Amino acid sequence: RNYGQNAALSAGLDACTSDFAITMDVDLQDPVTLIPEMLHALDEEGYDLVNPHRADRKSDSFFKRTTAAAFYNTINKVEGRGVLPRNVNAFRGFNRRAYEAVKALPEKDRFVINEISAVGFRAKTIDIVRGERSAGESKYTVKKMFDYAFSLLSSGTSKPLYTPLIASLCFLAFSSFAFLAFFVFF
């Protein structure tokens, strides 16, 4: 049964016992040829994390590029500390110290992509060009992308949960003003 990307990433990291771990999506869009360079950065250069960064998103639709940019802007603004590197996804490399720190976080419902960046270890960013999907089409509908983005946002901070409260208070203030204005001027 498919329990989602974060459950799969968590299970993989929980089972890992080696000195290094590489996580990636199963759609084969990430260049597996980069893995030796990632391992070199972790082993020889002493980095704790390697973040392959999508240098361009030209292969994505306009809608996907726009929503991705809005997502990264929003989450980094809400989190307030630039916790999620732009255009970096599940394709990551870890040394043991970094993946053990992620595993030690107390979250029950994990959002590994956010947690990787939050552990705060020395990271190297490598620019990549992501290939086309080798088979099939993405199962991420607009609703699934919105749900995932909201879950990721709300897992790190409660700020998005205050939005309806603030909107309600603003509406209440405006309605009260309009009500009073109606009786004063009419």
C-alpha positions as CSV (number, residue, x, y, z in Angstrom):
1,R,0.0,0.0,0.0
2,N,1.2,3.5,-0.8
3,Y,1.4,5.6,2.4
4,G,3.1,8.6,0.6
5,Q,6.5,10.0,0.0
6,N,7.3,11.1,3.5
7,A,6.3,7.7,5.0
8,A,8.6,6.0,2.4
9,L,11.5,8.4,3.1
10,S,11.1,7.9,6.8
11,A,11.0,4.2,6.5
12,G,14.1,4.2,4.3
13,L,16.0,6.4,6.8
14,D,14.8,4.4,9.8
15,A,16.2,1.2,8.1
16,C,19.5,2.8,7.1
17,T,22.6,1.5,8.9
18,S,25.3,2.6,6.5
19,D,27.7,5.6,6.7
20,F,25.7,7.4,3.9
21,A,22.2,7.6,2.6
22,I,20.8,8.8,-0.6
23,T,17.0,9.5,-1.0
24,M,15.2,10.1,-4.2
25,D,11.8,9.9,-6.0
26,V,11.0,6.7,-7.9
27,D,10.1,8.5,-11.1
28,L,13.7,8.4,-12.3
29,Q,13.8,12.1,-13.1
30,D,16.8,12.7,-10.8
31,P,20.1,12.0,-12.4
32,V,21.4,8.8,-10.7
33,T,24.8,9.6,-12.3
34,L,25.2,12.3,-9.7
35,I,25.3,9.8,-6.8
36,P,29.2,9.3,-7.0
37,E,29.6,13.1,-6.8
38,M,27.2,13.2,-3.9
39,L,29.1,10.5,-2.0
40,H,32.4,12.2,-2.7
41,A,31.1,15.4,-1.2
42,L,29.9,13.5,1.9
43,D,33.0,11.3,2.3
44,E,35.9,13.2,0.9
45,E,34.8,16.9,1.3
46,G,33.3,16.4,4.7
47,Y,29.8,17.7,4.0
48,D,26.9,16.4,6.1
49,L,24.2,16.9,3.5
50,V,24.2,17.2,-0.3
51,N,21.2,19.1,-1.9
52,P,20.9,18.7,-5.6
53,H,19.3,21.9,-6.8
54,R,17.2,22.1,-10.0
55,A,19.0,24.7,-12.0
56,D,16.0,25.3,-14.2
57,R,12.4,24.2,-14.3
58,K,11.9,24.7,-18.1
59,S,10.6,21.1,-18.4
60,D,7.7,22.0,-16.0
61,S,4.5,23.7,-17.1
62,F,4.0,27.3,-16.4
63,F,1.4,26.4,-13.7
64,K,3.9,24.1,-12.0
65,R,6.7,26.6,-12.1
66,T,4.5,29.4,-10.7
67,T,3.0,27.3,-7.9
68,A,6.5,25.9,-7.0
69,A,7.9,29.5,-6.7
70,A,4.9,30.6,-4.6
71,F,5.3,27.5,-2.4
72,Y,9.0,28.1,-1.7
73,N,8.4,31.8,-1.1
74,T,5.6,31.2,1.3
75,I,7.2,28.4,3.3
76,N,10.4,30.3,3.8
77,K,8.6,33.5,4.7
78,V,6.3,31.8,7.1
79,E,9.0,29.7,8.7
80,G,11.1,32.9,8.9
81,R,14.5,31.3,8.5
82,G,14.7,30.1,4.9
83,V,14.6,26.5,6.0
84,L,13.7,25.0,2.7
85,P,16.2,25.5,-0.2
86,R,14.4,26.5,-3.4
87,N,14.0,23.8,-6.0
88,V,15.4,21.1,-3.9
89,N,13.3,17.9,-3.5
90,A,13.7,14.5,-2.0
91,F,16.9,13.7,-3.9
92,R,19.4,14.3,-1.1
93,G,22.5,12.8,0.3
94,F,23.3,12.4,4.0
95,N,26.1,11.2,6.2
96,R,25.2,9.1,9.3
97,R,25.3,12.1,11.6
98,A,22.7,14.0,9.5
99,Y,20.3,11.1,8.9
100,E,20.5,10.0,12.6
101,A,19.6,13.6,13.6
102,V,16.6,13.5,11.3
103,K,15.6,10.2,12.7
104,A,15.9,11.5,16.3
105,L,13.4,14.3,15.7
106,P,10.2,13.6,17.7
107,E,7.6,14.2,14.9
108,K,5.1,11.4,14.4
109,D,3.9,12.6,11.0
110,R,7.2,13.4,9.3
111,F,7.8,15.8,6.5
112,V,11.4,14.7,5.7
113,I,12.1,17.3,3.1
114,N,11.5,20.1,5.7
115,E,13.3,18.2,8.5
116,I,16.4,17.6,6.4
117,S,17.0,21.3,6.2
118,A,16.0,22.0,9.8
119,V,18.7,19.8,11.3
120,G,21.2,22.5,10.3
121,F,24.3,20.6,9.3
122,R,27.0,21.6,6.8
123,A,25.4,21.3,3.3
124,K,26.6,21.4,-0.2
125,T,24.4,22.4,-3.1
126,I,24.9,20.9,-6.6
127,D,23.0,22.2,-9.6
128,I,21.3,19.6,-11.7
129,V,19.0,19.4,-14.7
130,R,16.2,17.0,-14.0
131,G,15.2,14.7,-16.8
132,E,11.8,13.7,-18.2
133,R,9.8,11.0,-16.5
134,S,10.8,7.6,-17.8
135,A,7.3,6.2,-17.5
136,G,3.8,7.2,-16.6
137,E,2.4,10.6,-15.4
138,S,2.5,12.3,-12.1
139,K,-0.2,11.3,-9.7
140,Y,0.0,14.7,-7.9
141,T,-3.3,16.5,-8.7
142,V,-3.7,20.2,-7.8
143,K,-5.6,19.1,-4.7
144,K,-2.8,16.8,-3.6
145,M,-0.2,19.5,-4.2
146,F,-2.2,22.0,-2.1
147,D,-2.8,19.4,0.7
148,Y,0.9,18.6,0.7
149,A,2.0,22.2,0.7
150,F,-0.4,23.1,3.6
151,S,0.7,20.0,5.6
152,L,4.3,20.9,5.1
153,L,3.7,24.5,6.1
154,S,1.7,23.7,9.2
155,S,4.1,21.0,10.3
156,G,6.8,23.5,11.0
157,T,4.7,26.4,12.4
158,S,1.2,27.1,13.6
159,K,1.1,30.5,11.7
160,P,-1.1,29.2,8.8
161,L,-3.7,28.0,11.3
162,Y,-4.1,31.6,12.5
163,T,-5.1,32.9,9.1
164,P,-8.8,32.1,9.4
165,L,-8.9,33.7,12.9
166,I,-7.3,36.9,11.6
167,A,-9.6,37.0,8.6
168,S,-12.6,36.5,10.9
169,L,-11.5,39.3,13.2
170,C,-11.0,41.6,10.3
171,F,-14.4,40.8,8.9
172,L,-15.9,41.3,12.4
173,A,-14.3,44.7,12.7
174,F,-15.4,45.8,9.2
175,S,-18.9,44.5,9.8
176,S,-19.1,46.4,13.1
177,F,-17.9,49.6,11.5
178,A,-20.4,49.2,8.6
179,F,-23.2,48.5,11.1
180,L,-22.4,51.6,13.1
181,A,-21.9,53.8,10.0
182,F,-25.3,52.7,8.8
183,F,-27.0,54.0,11.9
184,V,-25.0,57.2,12.2
185,F,-25.4,58.3,8.5
186,F,-28.9,56.9,7.7
